[in-house]
């Protein structure tokens, strides 16, 4: 519990490398901590370590299937990598679990280059 709180605090304060170390340390002993995997994915995403972030999110999703936040974050990474089909797939799953993410996607700069894409618009505005 202490490692998780310390890691989360580091991440919130922008100490991403320290947060990453703490999440890794926590996950050695508590490999089934879905939120820690998700948070570590976000830290890795912020560090531009996209493939590692996708791996961490995949582990979080394995432990917490259909988690809309994890799916949404995976969609952001796929958008960065210009993998539109995977991005749309993750967004669709995220929206099915929590429609609130539709509004977020329509305003999230991570998806800016897709706002005019008909498939993105159909999905987010449905």
N, C-alpha and C positions, 0 to 999 in steps of 0.2 A: 504493500500500500504506500509506503513512504517513497519507494523508488518511482512509482507512478506519479505521485504528487510532485516530486522534485522534477521529474522529466517534463511534466505538463507545465510547471512553473517556468522552467528554462525555455521551453518552446514559446510560451506566451510572452516572455521577455526578449525574444529574439536570439537567445543563446542556442542556436540550432545544433551545433556540433556537440555541446554538452547534453542537450536533450536526446540526441541520437544515441550517444553512449549509454545514457541511463535507460532508455527504452530497450536497447539491446541487452543490457545487463538484466533488466526485469524479465525479458522474454526467454532468457536462458533458464530461469527457474519457473516461470509461469507462461509456458508456450501457448496456453489456451486463452489468453487475455485478448479478446477481440478488439477492445477499445485501444489497447496499447499498440496492437498491430496497425490499426487505423491511424492513430496519432503519429506513429513512426512513419507511415506512408506519407502523411502530410508534411512531416519534417523533411523527408527525402525529396518530396515534390518541391518544397521551397528551396532546397539545396540544388535543384535542377538535376537530381539523380533519378530520372524518370523511370528507367527500367526497374531499379530497386524499389521505387515507390509503388509501381504496379504490382510487384511481387508481394510487398507488404499488404497492399489493399486486397490482393487475391487471398492471402492468408486470413485477413479479417473477414472477408466474405465467406470463406469456408467455415469459419466459426460462427458467423452471424449472417446466414443467407438472406439475400434480398434487402440488406441494410441500405436504405436510400442514400444516406450520407456517403457511404463508401462507394456506391455505384456512381454517384454524382462526381465524386473526386476522381474516380477512374475516367469518367467522361472528360474531365478537364485535361487529364494527361493525354488521352487519345486526341483531343482537339489540338493540343500543343504539337503532337507528332503528326498532325494532319491525317489521322486515320478516321475519316468521317463515319464510315460504316460502324466501326467499333464504338465511336463516340455516341452515335445515335442509338445503338443497342443498349449501352449503359444508361443513357438518359431515359429511354423508354421504360426500362426496369425501375429506375429511380422514381420516375413519375407515377408508375403504377403503385408503388409503395407509399409515396407521399407527394401529392399533387402540388404542395407548396414549392417544390423545386422547379416547377414550370416558370413561375414568376422570377425566381432567382436566375434561371438560365437565360431568360429574356433580357436580363440586366447585367449579367456577369461578363466582364470584359474578356474572360477566357474564351467565350464563344462568339466574340464580336464578328470575326470573319465568317461566321456561319449564320448570322442573324438574317441574311438575305436568302439563305439556302431554303428552297421550298420544302424539303424533307424536314429540316430543323423547325421551320415555322409551323408546319402541319403538326408536328409532334408537340411542340411547346404551346401551341394555341388551341389544341384539341380539347 
